């Protein structure tokens, strides 16, 4: 809880995007700066913000829809229900049929659903994770499945009190659904997706341009917004698509990056840390450690490295 409370104070809100937008609701207000982003980044921002594209899951200014701010739990920690604006949502899936799903968790067909169960998984198949009111099956991980059990009277009171009340549809989409990640400072957070599928942001955008890796395999669980972004499809053939995809990468890499994070300046500095790194050969009772040198409030002289030092615009092989 102490770590969580500390991390909640680390808000990387000094990016070109933040300066471009300003903060009119503050007292005193911060006026927007139209020069804070380049023309290329502004074009990318427009594409990012279009209906049915990135913004649908990665809501700005926070950068994701999977937040406490979105689900607004009460003082007991119970997330707010709601058909369109809460932890339990209803959406037309890629096949046109309606289903319930957990807010902020989506199947984007990075891998076949049979390889990545994700939100459809369960707690460990052992006490105390077994549900005595549902044949001692392990509790599901998803809120929609927990809510469905609650509405059937199949949750014990000590669990049911933390689960919203709302009737669920027969179809509940949890298989292959992963949390929508935060897009701030993502230039330095590769590789991307839950399995490291993409090494650069250019590869991420091309993933969305083609509509995912296994859309037909995952059709029963696929979010509707993964059907390919028209403005960036076929960048190798259509000049505007190439311009657009490069603009999206520029916005995602540059305009959403806080230089305090890049150079580990306060409040993103840290003390000396020792990280466990296994044991010496033949001495399992001993520990090896990696040293992470201290960084003071002034930060580093050089930026933190990108994944494999790759340029965000690198399309790869």
BELTAZI-V599888 format. One record per run of one state. SS is the DSSP state (H for helix, E for strand, L for the rest). FROM is the first residue (numbers start at 1). LEN is the number of residues. If there is no record, write none. Layout:
BEGIN
SS|FROM|LEN ; SS|FROM|LEN
END
This chain:
BEGIN
L|1|1 ; H|2|6 ; L|8|7 ; E|15|1 ; H|16|6 ; L|22|1 ; E|23|1 ; L|24|6 ; E|30|1 ; L|31|8 ; H|39|10 ; L|49|5 ; H|54|3 ; L|57|11 ; H|68|4 ; L|72|16 ; E|88|5 ; L|93|5 ; E|98|5 ; L|103|2 ; E|105|2 ; L|107|11 ; E|118|1 ; L|119|3 ; E|122|1 ; L|123|7 ; E|130|2 ; L|132|5 ; E|137|2 ; L|139|1 ; E|140|1 ; L|141|2 ; H|143|9 ; L|152|5 ; H|157|4 ; L|161|11 ; E|172|1 ; L|173|4 ; E|177|3 ; L|180|6 ; H|186|3 ; L|189|3 ; E|192|1 ; L|193|5 ; E|198|1 ; L|199|2 ; H|201|9 ; L|210|14 ; H|224|3 ; L|227|3 ; H|230|3 ; L|233|6 ; H|239|17 ; L|256|2 ; E|258|1 ; H|259|4 ; L|263|7 ; E|270|1 ; L|271|2 ; E|273|4 ; L|277|12 ; E|289|4 ; L|293|2 ; E|295|1 ; L|296|11 ; H|307|3 ; L|310|8
END
